[in-house]
Amino acid sequence: MARAIVWQDRRTSSLCDGLKQEGLEPVWQEKTGLLIDPYFSGTKVAWMLDHVDGLRGRSVNGDIAFGTIDTWLVWKLTGGAGHVTDYSNASRTLLYNIRELDWDGEILARLDIPRAILPEVKPSSAVCGVTDPRVFFGQRVPIAGIAGDQQAALFGQACYRAGLAKNTYGTGSFLLMNTGSQPIASKERLLTTIAWRIGTEPVQYALEGAIFITGAAIQWLRDGLGIISNASESENLATSVAGNDDVYFVPALVGLGAPHWDAYARGTIIGLTRGTTRAHIARAALESICYQTRDVVEAMRRESGIQLKELRADGGAAGNQFLMQFQSDLLGVPVEVPAVSETTALGAGYLAGLAIGFWDSQEELDAKWQMGRRYEPRMNASESDHLYARWQQAVERSEDGQGLLEAMNNDKGYRLRPTACVGET
């Protein structure tokens, strides 16, 4: 047994750096749609095989099995009879070839991961097993829907046509745009991911921008700085001041995700004066969520040629009215929050229902989508562009924190540790 390695863990950063130095990232990105980064489970599997006593030997003997959380759940629900995953989850491991629709032999060989430990890949909407009565209330129930968190949310948001997009505002934020049956190879450091596969229909693809720290930045204000007592307090503080007073918070607390993918960026609060209050810090944290989202939207527009007409929002922070309004203002398009906010669970249910014939088509599901609240942009474009330009300047000051620290250590003769940077623009 070993401790689980969560998605925010960065212990494989050096391994990823080595793979990049070998020049493997362009090839692996073409195959998997992903960048080489500790965020994904592929290098984590390799690390565990190399560092957990006896694990590699057990992998060779066929005594262990690998899978993401969906694989573990199916394994437990079927009493160990099913070792499976779906196309969307497989595509997020850094081990799966999203074009050939198979585990990639060259990548497995380089990371020294035995193919035998990998799960069988099934459609997102298809019966892939039944529950074992001994572990599921004495019932045999078909397991018919499996999808990754964000792909399920995209499906639950009824984004079934190319060009439709949603953003989930949680601990991190994940913006996905449906691109249809053909994968778009990203040059903007976005992720090309499998969205879903319905039965024997063609695989559907999406572009994704994974933002590491959004809601977690509000948690840090509460648990790290102690300037709020609960997450909802951030909205009241943000609206208590007329503007951000040129204070910007780049929440690179575990590096920066899309479209920067800088594992060594450091959190930065910039523009502080004697007049800065905790309200400005709280507002800057909320605004940072929207700025990071625009970073991704702008990259998607350049990548796909599709001009976003609306953004569907879900996740816990979608209930923050200041956040949703500022997001609409900054993007210049309406933001729509659905009546049912738990879109990941809804999408998984829709996929399962399609598989067993409870629903007949995606058109039927599309008609079920209901809007809870719509936010229209109120800010003029010149003001939003100015705010965004200032954000981009703040991001530049947070990037490549390792290089900055090394330079300061070498030049000044003393050692510095990574920390938050505080200063004026």
C-alpha positions, 0 to 999 in steps of 0.5 A: 500500500502507498499514499495516493498522489493527487493531481496537484502533486508536483513531485515528478517535475524533474522527471518531466523536465528530463523528458522535455530535454529529450525533445519528447514533448512535441511527439507526445503532445501529437499522440496524447493531446497533452503536454508533459507535466506532473499534472497528469498521472503517467509520470506519477505511475512511473514514480510509484513503480520506481519508489514504492518498495516491491511495486515494480516486481508486483507489476511484472507479476500481474499482481497490481492494476492501474487506473484513475478513480473511475477504474477503481470505482468500477473495480469495487462495484463489480467485485473485481470483475471489471478493470476498465476505463472510458475514452475520456479518462484514458485520454488524460493519463499521458499514456493514451494515443487519442488518434489511434485509440490505444495505449501508446507503446513507445510512451509506455516503454520510455516510462517503463510502465507494463501494458498489463497493468492498464485498464480496458478502454470502453465507450463513455456511454455503454454497459461495461459491467454490472454491480456485484450483489455482494457489494451493492445492496444485493442488486445487479445494476448495469454500469453504463456511464463513465466519463472524466469530471470535466467531459461529463460536465461538458455533456451535462451542459449539453455542449453537443455541437462544435463551438459550444463551451463550458467552464467549471469553477471549482478548486481549479477551473476547466474550460472545454470547447467541443471541437467535433469528431476531429482533434485540433492539434494545439499550438497554444499549449491547450490540451486536446482531449477526448470528450466522449464516445457514445456506443459505436459512434465516432469519438468526439474531441474537445480543447481544454484549458486547465487552470490549476488554482481558482477556487483554491485561491479563495481557500488560501485567503481563508486558510493561509492568510486568514483574511476571510472566515468563509468563501462566501465572504469574498464576494461581499469584500469584493463588492465593498470597493469600487475597483481593484485599485490596480492590485493583481493576484496571480495565484500560481501557487502550484505553478501556472496551467493553461496556456502558460504551463509554467511549473516554476511560476510563483504566486504574486500579489502586485500593486500594493500601496498603503491604501490596499485593504483585505477587500482589494486582495479578496477582489484581486483573487476573484478577478484572477479567476476571470483573467485566467479564464480569458487567457484560455478563451483567447487561446481557444479563439486563436486555435480554433478560429471560433469566436465564443458567443456564450459561456456556460458556467457550473461548479461551486463558484458559479453561485458567486454573482460578482464573479459571474458578472465580472467574467461576462464583462471581461469576456464580452459575452453572456455567461449562463449558469444552468438551473442544475449546477451539478453538471458532472453528475448530470452528464454521467447520468445522461451517458448512462441513460443513453446506454440503456435506452432511457433517453433516445438521443442527444437532441432529447437531452439538449431540450432538457437544459434549463438556464438558471441565470444569465449575466450580460456584459456591462463593461465597455471593451476598452475598460476590460481590455485595459484590465486584462493588459494589466493582468498580463503584465502581472503574469509576466512577473510571476513566470519562471520563479525558479530562474529568478531565484537562481539568478538572485541566489547567484548574484547576491550570494545568499539563498532565497526560498520560493514565496509569494512576491509582493510589490508595486507595478 
